[in-house]
Amino acid sequence: MEKHCKSSFDKYIILKIKEKRIEKGLSQSELAAKLGVSSGFIGKIESLNTTSKYNLNHLNKLALIFSCSPKDFLPNNPIV
């Protein structure tokens, strides 16, 4: 069975969000509660070896949580 990993683009977004989570002093559980998902879901996303990732609705909610723009999670240039 082939394992589907996250793309470089997905990884960039995930690491940006993790960086903001840590800057704000939030645990995975605290972020999960604010986002309305399980803490296990955040753990799976932050584990780069799983296929779980944020969707556009998550990015919008995360921008509200972190008081920033959803664009702050995206790279300035395309990722090859």
C-alpha positions in Angstrom: 0.0 0.0 0.0 1.4 3.4 -1.0 1.7 6.0 1.7 0.6 9.5 0.6 2.7 12.1 2.4 2.1 15.8 2.5 3.4 18.1 -0.2 6.0 20.7 0.4 3.3 23.3 0.2 1.3 21.6 2.9 4.3 21.2 5.1 5.1 24.9 4.7 1.6 25.9 5.9 1.7 23.3 8.8 5.0 24.6 10.0 3.9 28.2 9.8 0.8 27.4 11.9 2.9 25.4 14.4 5.3 28.3 14.7 2.4 30.7 15.5 0.9 28.1 18.0 4.2 28.0 19.8 4.7 31.8 19.7 1.3 32.2 21.4 2.2 29.5 24.0 -0.7 27.2 23.0 -0.5 23.5 23.3 -1.9 21.2 20.6 -4.9 20.6 22.9 -5.6 24.3 23.5 -5.4 25.1 19.8 -7.7 22.1 19.0 -10.3 23.4 21.5 -10.2 26.8 19.9 -10.4 25.3 16.4 -13.2 22.9 17.3 -11.2 19.7 16.5 -9.6 17.0 18.5 -6.1 17.3 19.9 -5.3 14.1 18.1 -6.2 15.8 14.8 -3.6 18.6 15.5 -1.0 16.0 16.4 -1.7 14.1 13.1 -1.4 17.3 11.1 1.9 18.4 12.8 3.3 14.9 12.3 4.6 15.3 8.8 4.3 11.5 8.2 0.5 11.4 8.0 -1.9 12.6 5.3 -3.9 14.9 7.7 -3.8 18.6 6.8 -5.6 21.8 7.3 -8.3 22.9 4.8 -9.3 26.4 3.8 -11.9 26.7 6.5 -9.3 25.7 9.1 -7.0 28.4 7.7 -9.7 31.0 8.1 -10.5 30.0 11.7 -6.7 29.9 12.5 -6.3 33.4 11.2 -9.1 34.5 13.6 -7.5 32.7 16.5 -4.1 34.2 15.8 -5.4 37.6 14.8 -3.7 37.6 11.5 -4.5 37.1 7.8 -4.9 33.7 6.3 -2.2 34.9 3.8 0.3 34.8 6.7 0.3 31.0 6.5 1.2 30.9 2.8 4.6 31.3 1.1 5.3 34.5 -0.8 6.5 32.5 -3.8 5.5 29.2 -5.3 7.1 26.1 -3.8 8.7 23.8 -6.3 
